[in-house]
Amino acid sequence: MKRNIKFIPLLILFPLVIMAFQYLPAVQKNPGDLFSSAGFKMGVALYSFNHHSFKKSLDMADSCGVKYVEGFSFHKLGEGFGDITMDGLDKNSVAVMKAMLRKKHLVMASMYAGGADNLAGWKKYFDLARELNLQYLVCEPGKKQWDMIDSLAGAYHIKVAIHDHIQPSPYWHPDSVLSIAKGHPNIGACADIGHWTNSGLDPVKCLKILDGHIIGLHLKDVDKAHNDVIPGNGIIDFEGIVKELKRQNFKGIIEVECEHNMDNNTKDVKAAVDYVNQITAK
C-alpha cells in the first residue's frame, strides 16, 4: 500500500490549530448578553418611548442594546398603522408589527393591557397576545376578574403579571399580589421596584415576599423626592436587587422603564442597561 505523505503535515498541524483556538480572546458580547449570562433577560418597556411611533420606538430600543420589548395597549402606533392603538390591531396589522420586530431582531414577550372589565374585553387581549406570541400580559384587574383572567390565562397558556402601581393602587403592596397569586396558578407579579420605593417600601424585601411568583420586572430608579432618575443616581439598592434575583434564580425579563426625558431618552435607557450589567457582571 502506497503511503500518502501529503497528510503528514496536516496531522502535525491539526492539534496546533486546536490549541490556538483555546487561547483566542473571548468574543465580546453585546450589553444585553451580559445580563443573560446571569440567567436574566434584558429589555425595555416601550412606554419609555410613548411620545413616538411604534416604528420609532423599536429604533430607539434597538440602540439600547436589549433583545426584549414590552408593548402597551394604548400606544398610538403611528407610522405604518394609521391612527390605531395597540389594542386595535387586526390580523393584517399584527403581521406588520411582527415584521417590524423581526427586522430589528427584537422580541415582544409582554404587553401592558389596560381598560378591560369584562369577559369580552379580556378575551380580546388574550386573542391579541396569542397572535403576537406573547408570554404574559401585565395588568391591574379588578377583584371580580381574578378568577376569570386566571382561567383565560390557563386556556391560552399566557401568564398574567399584576402590576404593583404606587398607592392608592390595590396592588401597591406585594402582600396583596401574593394573596392573588397563591390562589391563581396563572397569575404572578410584575415587580416595579420604582413604584415600591415611592410607596415607602424596600424593593429588595418586596422581591423576597414574592419569591417564586415574579413573572417580569420593571426597572427604574427614583430619588427621595420621587423623581424618576437614571439607575445609580437614586436611592434604590441595585446591588441588593441583583443579588436577590440571582438568589431566586429569576429567569424572567427585566424591562427598563424610563419616565423622564420622554422626547429623547435613549441615552438614559442605555445607561440603565449598562449600569445593571456592570453590577451583574461583578
N, C-alpha and C positions, 0 to 999 in steps of 0.2 A: 504493500500500500504506500503510495507516494505521499509524503508529508507536506502540507501546505504551510510554508514558513511565513506567509503573509499574515497569519493570525497571531503569531508570537508577539509582535509589538502591541497589538490590541489587548491581548491578555495581560500584558505588563501594565498598560496604561489604565485599564478599567478600574482597578482598586484605587489608583491615584486620583481619578476623577471623582469617585465616591467620597474619598477623604476630603477633597477640595470643597464639595458641596456642603459638608458638615461645618465648614468654617466660614461659609458665606455669611454676610451680615443679614439679620432678620429683615424681612420685608416690612417697611413702615406702614402701620395701619392708619386708616383714617380716623378722625376723632370719635366717630360713633362706634367703631370697633373696640376701642379701649374699654368702653362701658360694657359691651357684650362679653368681653373676656372675663368679667367678674360675674357673669351669669345674668346681667341686666341688659335691657334693650333701650336705646335712647331715641326719643322722638320729640316732636314739638306739637303742641295744641295749636291748630290753625286759628283759634280765637286770638292768638297773639298778633295775627295779621288781618284782623277783621275789617280794617279800613281798605282792604284791597280785594281784587277779584280772586276767584279760586285759582286761576292760572298763575297770577302774580304771586299768590301765597305759596304755591308749590315752588316757584323760582326762589323765593326767599328761604323756604325750608331747606331746599337743596343746597343753598350756600352756607348752611349752618352745620353741615357735617353729620346729619342724622339720617336714619333709614325710615323711621315711622312718623306718621302724622295722625292727628285726631281731628276729624271734622266736627262741625256743629250745625244743627238743623236749621238755624235761622241765618246762615251765611248767605248773603246776596252774591251769587256766584259770578255774575257779570260775563265777561268775555267768553264766548263760546256757548253760553247758556241762556242769554237773554235776561229777562227780569226775574227769573225764578230763584227761590232759596233752595237750600239743600233738601229740605223736606218735600219739595215739589218735583223732584226728579222722577222721570219716567224711564222706561227701558232704554230708549234711544239716548237720553242724556246721561244715564248711568254708563252706557258704553263709552260716551265721550269722556266722562270723568275717569274711568278706568284706563283709557288710553293715555290721558294726561299723566296719570300716576306712573304707568309703565314707562313712559318716555323719560321721566325723572328718576326711575328706579326707586320709587318711594312706595311704601306700603301703608294703606289706611286700615288700621286694625280696629278702630273705635270711632264712635260719634257721640257727641252730646245731643241727647234727644229731649227737647223741651216742649211743653204745651199739651201733651196727650192726657186725656182724663177719662177715656172710656175704651172698651174693647176694640172698636174700630180704629181709633187713633193709635193705640199701641200696636195693633196688628199691622198697620201701615208702616210703622217704624221697623218692626221686625222683618217685614217683607223687603223693605229697602236695605236693611242690614244684610239680609241673605243675598240680595242682588250684588251688593258691594263686597261680599265675602268678609264681613266684619267679624271680629271675635267677641266684642261686647259693646253694649250701649251704656253710656254714662247718663244718669238721670236723677231726678228728685221726685219720685212718685208720691201720690197721696197714700195715706194709710190703707184706704179701702181698696187700693190697687195692688197691694203687695202679693196676695195670693194669685191674682190674675197674671201679673207680669212674670212671676216665678214659673207658672205653668207654661206661658208662652216661651219663656227662655229655655225651658226644658224641651219643648216641642221643636223649637227652631235650632237648638244646640248653640245658642248665643247667650252669653252671660250678661248679667245686669250689674253695673257698678254704681252704688249710691254715692253721689257727690256730697261731700261734707261742707256745704256752704257755711259762711260765717253766721253767727247769731243775727236774727232770730230764727234761722232755718231749723226745722225739727231734727235735722241731721248734723248739727254743729258739733255734737259730742260723739266720740267713737262708740260709747256705750249704746247709743240709740241705733247705730248701724249694726253693731254686733248682735243686738237683740233680734233684728230682722234677719240677718244672715244665718243665725243658728236655726231658725225655723223654716228657712227657704234655701235649699241647696244650690239654687242657680243665681242667688243674689250675694254680692260681696260689696267691697268698698272701693271707691275712687278716692284715694287719700290725698287731700290737698293740704300740704304742710303749711302753706301761707295762710289759708283760712283758719286752720287750727291755731296758729300763732296769734293771729288777730283776734281770736276768740278767747285769748288768755290761757291757752293750753300748751303743754310741752309736746311738740310733734313726735319726738322720739318715744315718749311714753304712750302716745296715741297709737303709734305703729305697733308697739308691744301688745296693746289691748286687742288689736285687730289681727294679730299673728294668725296666719293661715286663711285669712278672709280678704286679703288685699289683692284686687284684680289689676288695678292700674294706679298710677300716682301722678299728680300734678305737682310740678316742681317750680317753686318761686322763692324769693326771699323778700322780707319786709323789714322796715326799721321800726323804732319804738313808736313813731307817730303813725304806724300802719301804712306807710307809703311803700309801694312796690319798688324794689331796687334789684340791681344785678346781684345774683347769688355770690356771697362772700363779702358783700358790703352792708349786710343787715345783721339781724340778731339770731338767725336760725343756725343751729349746730349741725352743719352738713357732715362733718366727720362722724358725728353720732348717728345721723340719718343713714349714711352709707354702711356703717358698722352694723346697725340693726337690720338693714335689708340683707346684708350678707349673712348674718346670723340666721335669718328666716329662710335663707336660700331662695330669695324672691326671684321669680322668673318672668314677671310681667314687664310691661312697658312703662318707662318713666318719660312723661311728656313735659317739656319745659313750657310754662305758660307765663308769658311776659305781658304785663298790663301797664306798661309805661312806654313813652316814645312811640306810640302806636303807628305813626306815619312811616317811621323808618327805624325799626328796632332789631334788624338782623344782627348787627354787631353785638347787641345786648344778649340776644338769644345764643349766639355762638360763644360769647364769653361765659354764659351759664353752662353750656355743654362742656367747654374746655375746663372750667373750674371743677366741675364734678368729676370729670375724667381724671384730672390730676389727683384728686383725693382718692378715687377708686384705684388708681394705679399704684398707690403707695404700698 
